[in-house]
Amino acid sequence: MSAPITLETALKAVVGDRTAKALEKGFGLTTIGELLRHYPRRYVERGELTDMSALQEGEEVTVLAEISRSSLRRASGRTILEVVLTDGTSTISLTFFNQPWREKELRVGRTGLFAGKVGLFNNKRQLSHPDYELIPDGEDVDQAIAAFAGKFIAVYPAVSKLPSWKIGKCIELALDSLEEIPDFLPEDIRMEYSYPTLDEAYRQIHIPSSREEAEVAKERLTFDEALLLQILLAKRRIDLRALATTSRIVQHGGLLDEFERRLPWKYTEGQMDVMAEIDRDLSQGYPMHRLLQGEVGSGKTVVALRAALIVVESGGQTAILAPTEVLAQQHFITMRKLLGDLADGGVLGGNEIGTQLALLTGSMSAAAKREALGKIASGEAGIVIGTHALLSEGVDFKDLGLVVVDEQHRFGVEQRDALRNKATHPPHLLVMTATPIPRTVAMTIFGDLDISTLRALPSGRIPIQTFVIPTLEKPHYLERAWSRIVEEVSKGHQAYVVAPRISETIGEEGNDGFANLSASDLEIARALGEIPDESKIPMTAVEELAPRLALGPLKGLKVAVLHGRQSAQEKEATMNAFSAGEIDVLVATTVIEVGVDVPNASTMVIMDADRFGVSQLHQLRGRVGRGSVAGLCLLVTNSEPENSAMARLEAVASTLDGFELARIDLEQRSEGDVLGSAQSGTRSHLRLLRVLRDEDLIESARSAAVALIERDPELKNAPHLAAEVDALMQEESASFVDKG
């Protein structure tokens, strides 16, 4: 007797070994459950057969036709298969890019049913992204039409060897073989929201009888994802509160008071509120677990430094983890400047109540690393600033009491944990971001963290002005931008010029893909949605732009370059020279995106600004206007006036509200980009959930999760739900091991 088919059953038991291998290679699917979670991208309702002579552009149609011509050709390393269909009087064409294998089945003389949207190219009709089924010789055509047309069908993410219709057949086969799926959602919650059972939801999302049925099934499965994640986060909050750590209480009359007495400015009201929250957290017997989000230039660094001093004064150490060497070095310089002789505790000429700072990065010399490691291990260095090098073996702390992770979105959960594991007792954790996070994103990704927000900028800051320079319409505006930099330098100020690439070396970042296609082939590609990857179209590069400016419009100014391929010594020397005013114009990549603080810099020109995300542009322009001088940011673009890139740039120019821009950015990005590595294993769990679109649903799931965990922390009364949560936790653990 064969074993029952369940969600855990291997795919080959149902679809055969060959197809199972193709599904694994194409999508990483190995079990029936994983296949059923390969959800439809959209649905198409096939109409009755359409008379080809009456086809209208934009219609979704199904036609019965014979292949009258088929040709395969190559262009710029890509294959283009063109197929012409006829019903005896009219014709329509199909075009397939990089799918040469279809030539064998789409032979002249074959008859089939073809479904898709009607488009026009050179006034000739074509079917875009067609779905088709060829009719075997001798088969009853009327039966084939009845089976193919008139259906409400799912369209799946597909690859060349597994087209959507074949994936659909695999799913139908799996559903036909499957035992009834046990439902892990507690019945009272399911009834409250009038959701179908899990078994019904899987069947209805893949083989719906109507669009409404598909939508309800999708909502149920989306709610499941949100609920499981919220339960996981709720359990993690409980687990964190159960940990015991050393409380770090604010002490008076010593290091912290002396530091604050010397500060040349007063804290903002927002900083005072956040610092009170951090003081309260640090004084607890369980670890702080807090996210500090704040606008560019809102004063997060000094808040983090103050927290570090509280820990140092209680006998502990603080580790500050930065994503780049430039940012780590900038933090080191900034904190030394703020502390003065308080950063030379125990050193001749230093302050007796002070501490020491240590910097640790991957490119430091062996001697410098040894010295830093010694100070860290002995506890001489109360504040340790570094890059991923801090996570390495051999970095040992005497008493790590606080971990500060700057620009947290650059690090994964596992990297934060790797640093925290260097502590004898669970350390307090403060993660910071200058990218404001919409509430639902915070609930979805950082639901195990308490959240503090800094909105107000320090007094004296003049708002940055931002303008778009559309070079296609107004090329002379770019010359005016260079003139403006010359004017600013003549006033004693400095400027940044940002470019998206380091150099224009051919092949450095992939070949140009569509660059050599003929105009007509390129037009076909656009018509079929095969739009070229803009990232492969040549962009402005730092190493070519800098000498061009130095010999041209910026002649006579001191121009230097800064990018990630330079050695740490080159980067440090360049930044020090720029900070000291020895460089007028710094031509750089996004290596300056965060943390770089040169108050004298007043102007920034961002080349190919359409290649950057909204939040990234907001971060970049935050490098100017950091002193008492007004900041100016110019966004240069070759984009067409009416396209989405131009709209994105206009949005950045229209507001300095980082939270509004973060929401716009989020709406334009993929969910994978939003969740990033912070999700660890959880990212692959979220197939349907969209953090902006599903705001209300996330709220509902969070409320349900909190209520569930409060009345049944171990989920003993919901064993199927507990098993799902455990599986998700194991998925995260496996991801941690893989990335460790």
Secondary structure, DSSP 8 states (H G I E B T S, - for coil): ------TTSBTHHHH-HHHHHHHHHHH---BHHHHHTS--SEEEE--S---GGG--TT-EEEEEEEEEEEEEEEETTEEEEEEEEESSS-EEEEEEES-TTHHHHS-TT-EEEEEEEEEEETTEEEEEEEEEEE--TTS-HHHHHHHHTT-EEEE---BTTB-HHHHHHHHHHHHHH-------S-HHHHHHTT---HHHHHHHHHS-SSHHHHHHHHHHHHHHHHHHHHHHHHHHHHHHHH---------SSSHHHHHHHH-SS---HHHHHHHHHHHHHHTSSS--EEEEEE-TTSSHHHHHHHHHHHHHHTT-EEEEE-SSHHHHHHHHHHHHHHHGGGGBTTSTTS-TT--EEEEE-TTS-HHHHHHHHHHHHHT-EEEEEESGGGGSTT---S-EEEEEESSGGGS-HHHHHHHHTTSSS--EEEEEESS---HHHHHHHSTTSEEEEE----TT----EEEEEETTT-THHHHHHHHHHHHHHHTT-EEEEE-SBS---TBTTB--TTTTS-HHHHHHHHHTT----GGGS---BHHHHHHHHHHTTTTTS-EEEE-TTS-HHHHHHHHHHHHTT--SEEEE-GGGSSS---TTEEEEEETTGGGS-HHHHHHHHTTSS-SSS--EEEEEE---TTSHHHHHHHHHHH---HHHHHHHHHHHS-HHHHHGGGGTTHHHH-SS--TTTTHHHHHHHHHHHHHHHHH-TT-TT-HHHHHHHHHHHHHHHHHHHHH-
